[in-house]
Amino acid sequence: MTVLTTVAGTFRARVVAARLESEGIDSQLRGALDGPYGLTIGDMARVDVYVPDDQLEDARLVLLVDEVEATLAAPSEWWNAGEDRRTRRRWPLLVALTLLASAFLAPLAYVVSR
């Protein structure tokens, strides 16, 4: 077994291992796994991902492809990425105008109804 990569935290390590296994690559995780303290920073959260020597190049290729896809696809997958900014910011203005109009029209309606 050879070290493929090192990640911080159990969650990231399990995601990498699941991605490798989905491509048919065996993997082992070693390090800070399922300990009583859920550390996610520094060397105490370090988890090494190991793969067999004969599958090392394939595993590197899988990680590279995932990295490239994440870089190229990110802006279209972000929340409200394709939405016009003016549309997103219009609702607070409409709420403020509605409240202002009701604050002005309510006393006027009271005076007219007398």
Secondary structure, DSSP 8 states (H G I E B T S, - for coil): -EEEEEEESHHHHHHHHHHHHHTT---EEEES-S-SS---SSGGGEEEEEE-GGGHHHHHHHHHHHHHHHHHHHHHHSTTSSS-HHHHTHHHHHHHHHHHHHHHHHHHHHHHH-
